[in-house]
Amino acid sequence: MPEESAELFDDIYVGLRAGAAGRKKRRGEPLSPEEHEALGRWERMSGFRKSVAVGGFAVGTFGLGFTVGGLVFRRWRKA
């Protein structure tokens, strides 16, 4: 199981790097070799792994925002 979670974080990281490289590519900026490699890895990745990576990122971001929001706004609500 630890091997699978490490792969998920790697997939999320590759997705973030590929997203940044894709934006640079659309703007016409030159890409570094690392950015070319990230785009290539993302394009070769299966659709299932892409969806798990994007979903994991979304759930993690929502969870973090929910937690921080609860810590910040809990003082206004008295039970």
Rosetta blueprint (number, residue, H / E / L):
1 M L
2 P H
3 E H
4 E H
5 S H
6 A H
7 E H
8 L H
9 F H
10 D H
11 D H
12 I H
13 Y H
14 V H
15 G H
16 L H
17 R H
18 A H
19 G H
20 A H
21 A H
22 G H
23 R H
24 K H
25 K H
26 R H
27 R H
28 G L
29 E L
30 P L
31 L L
32 S L
33 P H
34 E H
35 E H
36 H H
37 E H
38 A H
39 L H
40 G H
41 R H
42 W H
43 E H
44 R H
45 M L
46 S L
47 G H
48 F H
49 R H
50 K H
51 S H
52 V H
53 A H
54 V H
55 G H
56 G H
57 F H
58 A H
59 V H
60 G H
61 T H
62 F H
63 G H
64 L H
65 G H
66 F H
67 T H
68 V H
69 G H
70 G H
71 L H
72 V H
73 F H
74 R H
75 R H
76 W H
77 R L
78 K L
79 A L
